Amino acid sequence: MKTHLLGGAAVALALSVATPAFAQSADAPAPAANSGDIVVTATRQSTLLSKTPVAMTAVTGDSLRSAGITDPRSLAQVAPNLAITESGDGVRIAIRGVTSTDGTEKGDPSAAFLLDGIYIARPQDQKGAFFDVAQVEVLRGPQGTLYGRNTTAGVVNVQSARPKAKWEGSFDAKIGNLNSQNYTGMINAPIGNSLGVRLAANFDRQDGNVLETASNPAYPLNPYRKIFSTRLSFGGDIGRLKFVVRGDWSSQRGSMTNVVPLSNFYTNTGTVGVNPTFIAGKSANAYRGLGYGQQYSSYKWNTTKGVMGEFTYALTDRIDVTYLGSYRESKQDFNQDLLFLGVLENPATFWGRYHQNSQELRLAFGKGNKLHGQAGGYYFEEKSYLNYTLGNPLSSMVYTGASGYAFPQGPTVSRSKAGFAQLTYDIIPGLHLTGGVRYTNDFKSRNGATVLYFPNQASVPSAFGSQCVGTTCTLNLNIASATFEKVTWKAGLDYDVPGLGLAYFNVSTGYKAGGFNDGCVSGSGLGCALSAGQLYYRPEQLTAYEGGVKFKFADGKVRFNASAFHYDYSNLQLSQAATLTDATTGAKVLQTLIQNAGTAKIDGVETETTLKPTPDDTFTIAANYTNARYSHFSPTNSSGQSVNFSGKQLDHAPKWTATVGYTRNFDLANGARVEAGVRTALSSDYYISDLNMLYQFRMPSYTKTDVTVTYKAPHDRWYIQGYAKNLENVITVANAVAGNTPAVTMEEPRTYGVRAGVKF
């Protein structure tokens, strides 16, 4: 795969046939000074945010720093209808109520996370800190034409700063409560008059949200985050060619314990079909307490590395060709202390190896003509190997004398091929008609097993016979492969309303590939107990209708963005326990399956208003209504009980959210300035489904307020900032589960500290 990337880069240089997928091109429209507008790449070309007919939020690197956003989990502070929460050792992204519950090697997210235009498949690789970031763009709604599969909910694209042909450097530091430390250094050096090399590094350390309650624990909880990351970039312009090549490496260490007992937050959790009761009125520390001392190690050793190349060559003044290629590897190793049934601690170990290859070639044409557009092809492949082992006492409960109950899998392969095109026709000046189509072919396969380990040959039961090799006995195989294909499309009309701004209407479709569960079809191998309908599930599909405006009034002092949308959402892929019957032996087997679950409807309105009555005063007001609900869904649990979920809210989809903010600048006599800001986020209650118990966990409504005070030296040479986030110290629920491992994952408590930085 590395040869693919380097070979592609060589071809691009030799044949001069490449354009950047996400770079701001030299002829991109330049925003007017102090206009509040920025250049974005949501349409895979550089456009002004105010002229882009997509519901999106774009935040510059400076704005991220000012808001105290240092990793993806905090993006919901600035992007409406977005929730990025921790799920296991990864993150779970929900946009407008569309999300995914399967973060395993065989699962796919519903929202794509991109780093410099490269799709990052593993949720575990999406937790790293933001450093030396130029911009983050959050696109809401399906992006199936230009971005492809797994964008049913939308796209989060993090764009690193590009190397420049000049000397510059910076250093930023943060120290705060939870023993948090964050340090970022960057140095950029010119090579000649048009090329540059840029080196950036970051160290991020923080204790977790879980509080240690045991005295002298054998295995402490902290640090939870201990991440070191570095990135080396080289690029610039050579005549018509614009390019950047990046290599990055990251090491993630820290505790694997990020959950507390379910009883910290909820009562009445054992009644099927009846929603548990949220325990209100407790202190933040009471919610956060672990409640026991860990008997076993819970720590991770993860590394990620990758190389990518992005090349641009203008074949003519009207035709560009784009090549974007990447190869990535990640290693995940951890020990874990699992609490079963709220009382039984059990050790677990995991190791995984992941290899990811993505390639894209795209032609952009018609620049300056009435008819213009782009077309291209895309290839993606991920291959993984892993093993997850549960030790004693659980393994001996599965079979007496077993020292491990394990799930070795691999290779697991996910391969996607796509061709796409999107055209825009300028009907009259200011009125644009856009149509796009994409064909995607997805292939997935896996070879694996469920096994028991025994401590020595003498302890291997003779009853297993030929199922054992050495001290490993196979209980059942995990064998599956499937191919899926889908055509997604988009049609849209946008108009530059004279004196106001942009109005648009789009109809677009999204698609997430189908897949398979653990196990295999009865009769196809050892221990196979599933029917084809139980083993495989179908793709998710979504059709979105959306209209919006991006207006400005009073010489730009008032900006108003609004969008209204309706989604038809079918074949939702949801996780649920089921009791299966082995077709050969008749034995009953309890297993968690991903199954297609009926349909959903989502309706909503999003509004964002910015008022700037004076150059020093800025008010922001955003109000959002989202009605995301199941329209037809009656899940049945493993005991055969069924509950009608029609009308119930989708996960992480509060009906009402709002933010109100105010920023004031104070100019000082020496040319410095002080910037003070306050921002309050309000949310109505939201729900998290547990389909094993056929109920939903409710998180009550809340507010969270952030404040910052920043001193900026003349010419922005250095700054120092005091900050506090979540002044109310509200502990909100990120995820909750009942069943064998009842637990709650929380979002951050109140945080506060000091940041400082210098540029040179």
N, C-alpha and C positions, 0 to 999 in steps of 0.2 A: 504494500500500500504506500509506503514511503516513496518507492520508486514511481508510483502513479503520480503523486504530488509533484515530485521534483521533475519528473518527465513532463508533466503538464506545464510546469513553470518554464522549462526550457523551450517547449513548443511556443508558449506565449511570447517569450522574448525573441525567439528566432523568427517566427512567422508574423509577429506583431498583431495578435488577434485577441486582445483581452480588454475588459473594462472592469472597474471595481463594482462589487455587488452592493456595498453599503457606504462607499466613500462619498464625500461631498465633492462633486466635480468642480473643475475650475470655472466652468461657465454656469454653475448653479446660480439661481437668483439670490442676490444679496439683500438681506433685510435692511431696512432703513435704520439709521442711527436712532437709538432709544425707542424703537417701534414696539419692542416686546415680542417680536416675531423671531423665529429661528428656522434654520434649514433642517428638514427631516428626510428620511429615506423610506417611508412606509410603502411607497409605490415602486420600490426598488430603483428609483431615480431620485435625484435631489430636487425637492420642491419646498416652498415655504409652508410652514405649519398651517397658516391661515388660508392657504389655497389648496390644501390636500383634502379631498372628499372622503375622509376616513375618520371614524370616531376613535380618537387617540389622545394620549398624553405624552409629551416629550419634555424631559428634564435634563438640563445641561449638568456637566460635572460640577461647576461652581454652585448651582442651585442644590444639587445633592448634598454638597458639603454644608451649605448654609442651613439646610433642613435637618442635618444630622443623619442622613441616610447612608449607611455604610455597608449594607448587604441587601439582597433581594427581599428579605422578610419585611422591610420597612417601606417598600414602594407603595403599599396601600395608603400611606399617609398623603400621597400626592396624586394618585390615580383612582378615579371613581370606579366602584363596582369591581374592585380587584381585591382578592385575598390570597396572600402567599404565606402558608403556615407550615410548620414542621410536621412531617409524617415519617416516623421511624428515623432513619439517618438521612433522609432527603427532605425535599419540600413538595408541597402540594399546591398547585395554582388553580384558583377558581376565578373566572371572569363572568360576571352576570349570571351566576349560578351554575355555569357549565364547568365540570371538573372531572377528575378521574380518581378512583380509589385503589388502583393497582399500580404500585411503584416497583414491582418485581422485574426481573430480567426479561420476562415474557410480556409485560404490560406496556402500555403507552399512555402518555399524558394526553389531556384534551387541549392544553395550551402549550405552544412551542416556546422553549427558552433558547435564545440564540446568543452566542458570544461572537461579536464581529461578523455576524451573518451566518455563523456555523451552528447548526442544530446540535444541542447538547442533549443526548438521549437519556443519560442517567440522572435521576433526581438528586442523587448524592453529590454529583459534581456541580450542582447549581447553588450550593450553600456558601461558596467562598465570598470573601469581602470584596467590595468595590474598591478599586484603586486605579489611579491615573485614567479615569473614565472621561470620555468626551461627552457622552450623551446616553440616555436610556429612553427608549421608545416603548410604549405599551399600546398595542393595537387591540381594540375591543371588537368582538364579532368574528365570524369565520373568515379565514384568509386562505381558502383552499386553492385559489387560482395561482397566485404568485408565490405562496409559501408552502403549499402542499398539505400532505397528510398531518394529522395530529395538531391541527390549528382550528379545531371546532370552536373552541372558546376564544382564541385570539393568539397574540404573539407578544413576548417580552424580549426585546433585543437590546443587549448591552454593547455599546461601541467604545472600544479603547481609543485613547488619544493616538494620533498618527505621528510618526517621526517628522521632524521639520529640518530645514536646511539652515539652522542657526543654533547658537549655544543658549541653553536655558536649563534651569533645574529648579527643584522645589523639595521641601520637606514638610510633612504634616504630622502632628502627633495628637493623640487623644488619651486622656486619663479620666476614669470615672468610677462610679460605684460598681458593684459586682466584680471588683478587681479587673475592670476592663482597661485594656491598653491597645492602642492601634497606632502604628507608625508606618508612614509611606514615604519613600524617597524616589526621586526621578531625576535623571540626567539625560539631556538630549544634546548630541554633538553633530555638527554639519560635516558632510563629505562633499567637498566641492561646493558649487553654487545651487544645486537642486536636489541633493540627497541628504538623508540624515539617518542617524542611528539613535535609538531611544531605549534606555534601560530603566525599568521601574520595579520596585520591590515593596512588599507589604508584610507586616507582622500584625496579627489580630489575636488577642487573647481576652477571654471573658468567662466568668463563672456562669453556671446555668441558672435557669429559673427555679429549679428544685432546691429546696432547703434541706440541709443535713440536720436530722433531729436526733440521731443516735450519738452517744458520747464515745469517743475513741473508736470510730469505725475502722474495720480492717481494710476497707477499700474506699477512700474518700471520693466524693462526687466531682470534685473540681480539679483542674479547669475543665469546663465543658467545651470551649472553643480554644484551640491553639493552632493557628493556621499561619504558615509561611508560604508566600507566593511571589513569583518573579516572572517578568515578561521582557523579552528582548525583541525589538522591532527594527526593521531596516526598510527604507523605501523613499519614495519621492517621484520626481519626474525625469524622464529621459526623452526629450522631444515629445512625440505624441503619446508616449507610454507613461502611465501613472501606475505605481505598484506599491505594495507593502507585503513583507514577509514577516511573520511573527512566530516565535517559539515561546511556550510558557510551561511552567512547572509549579506544582503546588503540593504541599504536605499538610494533611489535616490530622491532628491528634486531639485527644480529649475524651471525656467520659461519654459512654453510650446511654447513660441514665438521663432521660428527659421527660419522664412521666411520673405522676403521683397516683396513689390509689383512687379509684373511682368514687369511693365513699367520702373523699375530701370535698366533692362538689355536689353529689347527687344522693338522694334517698329513693326508696321504692324502685330499685333497679331490677328486681327479679320477676316482675309481672309482665307476661307477654302481652303486647298490644297497648299497654298503658304507659304514657310518657313518664319517665322519672321526674322527680321534683328537685329543682335547683335549690341548693342550700344558700340562702341569701344572708347577708349581715356578718359574715365572718371577716376577720382581718386578712390582709393580703398574705401574711406569713402563715396563717392557718391553712389557707388554700394550698400553699406551696410546700408544706412539710411532707417529707418522704414517709415518715412514720416507722421506719425500721432501718437497721444497719445492714448493709450489703454483706453477704457471706462470700460472694464470688467477685472476681475482677470484672469490671465493666469499662472497657477502654478500646479505642480504635487507633489504627495505623493505616491511614489512607494516603495514596499519592495519585496525582493526575498530571499528565504531560501531553503536549500536543504541538503540532506545527501546522501553519496555514499559510496559504499564498493567495493574494488578491491582485489581479493584474488588469490594467486598462489600456487599450489601444484604440485610438480614433482612426478607423480605416479611412473615413472621409469626414467632412464637416457634419454629415448627417447620419453616419453609421458608426456605432461602437460595438465591440464584441467583449464579452465578459467571461473570464475564467475565475472560479473560486474553488479552491481545493483544500482539504484538511485531512489529517490523520491524528487520532487521539488514542491514548491508552490510559486506563485507570486501574488501580489496585485497591481493593478494600479488604481489610483484615480487622476483625474485632472479636473481643470477648464480651459477654453480656450476662448480667444477672437478671433473670426473668422471674417475675412473681406470678405464679399460677393460682387461680381461684382466690387471690387475695391473701394467701397464707403460705404457699409452698415456693421457696426460692429454688431456682434451678440454673445451673451454668449452661451457657450456649457459646458456640464459636462459629465464626464465619470467615471464609476467604473467597474472594472473587476476582476474576481477571476479565477486563472488558477492552475490546478493540473496536474503534469506530472509524469509518472511512466515508467521506462525503465529497462529491465532485459536482460542479455545475458549470455549464457553458451557456451563455445567453447573448443574444443579438438584440441591440436596441437600434431602431431605425426611424427615419422620417422626422428627425429633429427640425423644427421650423415649418414643417408641412401641415396641411389640414389633417391628414391621416398619419398618425405616428403610433409607435408601439414597441413591443418587445416579444421575443420568442426564445425558447431554450429547452434544454434537457437537464435532468437531475438524476444522480445516482447516490444511494446511501446504503451502507451495510454496517451492521453491528454484529459482533460475535463475542460470546461470553462463555466462561467456565466458572463454576462456583460450587461450594459445598457448605451447607448449614447443618450443624450437629447439636442436638440437645443431649446433655449428659444426665447423670443420675441426680436426683431420684426418678425423674420422669422416664428415662429410658428403661429402667427396671419395671416401671409400671406398664410399659408397652409389652415387654417380655422379660420375665425374671432372669436376672443375671446379665442382661445387656448393659454395656458400658456407654453406648451411644445410639441415638435414634437420629438418622441423618438423611439428607436430601442432596446427594451429588448430582449436579446437572451440567450438561455440556457435551458437545457445543449447542448453545442456543443461538439461532441465526435469525436476524431480521434484515430483509433486503427490500429496497424500494427503488423503483424506476419510474420516471415521469417525464412527460413532454407537455409544454404549456405555451400559450400565446395570449397576449392581451393587446387590444387595439383601442385607440381613442380617435374619434373624428370630431373636428371642430366645426359644428354645424354653421354657426355664425360666430363672430368675435364674442368670447365670453361664455358660449354655450357648448358643452362638450358631452359627447355620447361615448361610453366606454363599454366594451364587451370582452370577456376573457373566458378561456376554457383550459382545463388541465386533465390529462389522463394519467392515472396512477396505477401501477401494478405492484402489489405487495406480496412478498413471500415470507413465511415464518416457519421455523422448524425447531425441534428440540429433541435431544436424547438425554435421558436421565433416569433416575431410579429413587426409590425409597428403601433404605437399608438399615440393618441393625449391626452394630459393632459389638464384639465380645472381647474380653480382656486377654484371652489366650485360647489356644486350640482346644484344650480340654474342656472349656466352658461352652463350646459351640454345640447347641442341641442337635441330636441326630435326626430329629423330626424334620429339620429343614433340608436334609439330604443334599441334592445337587444345587440347591439354591445358594449354597455357601462356597466361597472361594477364600481359603485361609480363615481369617476370623471375621470376615464380612459376609453377611447373609442378606440377599435381596428379597424384599417383600413384594414389590411391584415395580414395573417399569413406567417411565414417563416418556411416551413416544407420540409425537404428533407432528404434522406438517400441513400447511394450508396456504392457498393462494387467494388473494382478494384483488379486485380491480374496481375502479370507480372513476367516473367523469364528474368533476366539479366545475362550476361555472359562476360567472358574475356578470351582471348587467347594471349599468348606472348612468345617471344623467346629472350633471352639475352645471351651475350657472353663476357667473360673477354678477351679482345684483349691483347695478350702478349706485355708488355712494354708500353701500352697506357692507358687502363682502360676499361670501360664498354660500350658496344653497345647494343641497345635493339629495339624491335619492338613489339607493342601491338595493338590489336583490342579489344575494350571494349564498353559496352552499358550502358546507364543511363536511369532512369525512374523517373518521378515525378507524383504522384497520380493525378487522375482527381478530380473533386469536383462539387460544385453547387453554384448558385447565390442566392441572396435574392429573396424571394417569394416562390411560390408553383405552382404546375401544375393546370391548370384551372379545376374547378369542384371538387377539393379535399378539399376545405375549404374556409373560409371567405376571400374575396378579391383576390383569386388566379387567376392569369391572364397569366401565362406562359405556353408555350408548353414544353414537356419534353426536346426537343432539345435546348430550350432557358434556361431552369433551369440547366441542367447538361452539363458539359464539360469533354472531354476525357483526359487521361494522356498524358503528354509530353514524347517524346522518342528521344534518341540521340545515334548514333553510331559513335565512334571515332576511327580513324586510326592514329597511332603515332609512329614515330621512333626517336631515339635520341642517343647521345653519352655523356659520362662523362670521358674525357681524362685528363691526366696530362703529362707534359713534363719537361725536364731540372731539374730532381731530385725534382719535385714538385713545382718548381718556377713558372710554368705556368700551370694554370688549364683552361680547355675549356669545357663548357657544351653547348649542342645544341639540339634542338628538332624541328621536323617538324610535322604538324598535319593537318588532314582533318576531319570535322564533317559533318554528315548528321543529320539534326535537324528537327523534325516534330511535328505538333500539338502544337505549341507554345501557351501558355496560356497568353493572353493579355487582358487588360482592355479597354472597349470601351462603350460609351453611345449608347443606342438603343431606338427607339420608339416602344413600344409594344401595341398590341390591345387585350383588354380583350375579351375572346371568348364568354362571356355571355352578357356583357353590350355593347360591342363595343367601350368602352372608350379608349382613347389614353393615355399611361403612358410612361414617360421618365425615363429610369433606366440605371444605369451603370452595365454592364455585363462582366464577364470573359468569353471569347470565344476562341476556338481553331483557330489559325490564320496561315494557310498555312504551308510553309516549309522555312528553312534557310540553308545556307551553310557557313561553317567557315573554312578558310585555314590560316595557319600561320607558322612562323618560329621564334623561340626564341633562343638567344645566350647569354651566360654569360662567360666572360673571366676575370680571376684574374692573375695579374702579380706581382710577389714578387722578384724583382731583388736583393734586400738585405733584411736582417732580419728586417730592420727598415722602408722599403718603400713598400707600397701596392697600386697597381692601380687596379681598377675594371671598366670594360666596359661591358655594356649590351645593345643589340639592338634587337628589336622585330618588326615583321611585322605581322599584323592580318587583314585579309579580311573577316569580319563577316557581312553578308548581307542577306536580305530576297531574297529567290529564287522564291517564288510564294506566293504573298500576295496582295490582293486588298480589303482593308477594306472599309466598307460603314458606314457613320455616321447616326445620328438620323434623318437627313433630307432627307436621301436616296441618298446622294452624295457619289461617290466612287472615289478612287485614287489608281493607281497601285504603290505599294511600292516595287515591284521587283527591286533588285539592290541597294536599300537604306541600309545604315549601321544599324546594331543592336545598341541598347542603350549602352552607355559607352564602346565603342569599337573603340578607335582611331586606324587608320591603322599603324601608326609608333609611337613607343615609344623608348626611350633610356635613360640610366643613365651612367654618368661618375663620378668616384670618385677617390680620392687620400688621403691616410693616411700616416703620417710621425711620427715616434717615435724618441724622443730625450732622451737618457739615461743621467742621472745626476750623479755627483760624489757621492752623498750620497745614491745611490741605488734607488732613485725615477726616474720617467720618465714623460715626457710631450708628449701627443699624440694630434696632430692637424689633422683635417680632413675636407674635402670639398666634396660635392656631388651635382651634378646637374642632375635634371630629365627633360627630354624634351618629349613633346607630340604633335602629330599632332591634328587637330580638331576632335571632336567627337560630337555625336548627342543624343538627348533625344526625344522620340516620344510622340506626343499627338494625339491619334487616334480619339478623339472627334472632333478635328479640321483638322484631316487628314494631319498633317504636322509634321516637326521635328524642335526642337530648336537646333541651332548649337553653340557649344562652340569653339572659335578659338584656334589655336595652342598656346602653352605657354612653358615657362621654369620656374622651381622652384629650387633654390639653398639653401642648408643647410650647415652650418659651425659649427664646435665644436672645442674647445681647452680644454684639460683635463690635470690636474696635478694629478698623482697617487703616493702616498707616498710609501716608501719602503715596500715590501711584500704586496702591495695593501691594507694596513690597512685602508686608507681613500682616498678620492678623492674629487676634486672640479672641476666643469666644467662650462664654459660659452658656450652658444649655441644661434644660430639664425636660424630660419627655414623660408623658402620662402622669401629670401632676396628681391626678385623682388616685393613683396607685390601684387602678382597676385591674383585676386579674381575669382575663377573658380566655375562653376555651378554644383551642385550636383544633383539637380532635378528642373524641371520647369513644370508648368501646366497652362493652360488657363481655359476657362469655368467659372463656378460659383465662384471659389476661385482662381483667377489668382495670382500666386506667384512663387518665386524662392527660393530654398534652396541653400546656399553657403557653400563652404569649407573654411577652416581657412585662415585668412589674415596672414601677417608677425607676427611671435611670436619670443620672445627672453627672455632670463633669465639666471639664475644660478641654477645649481644642485650641491648637495654635499652629501656625504655618508660616513659612517664609518662601519667597521666590527669589531666584538669582539668575 
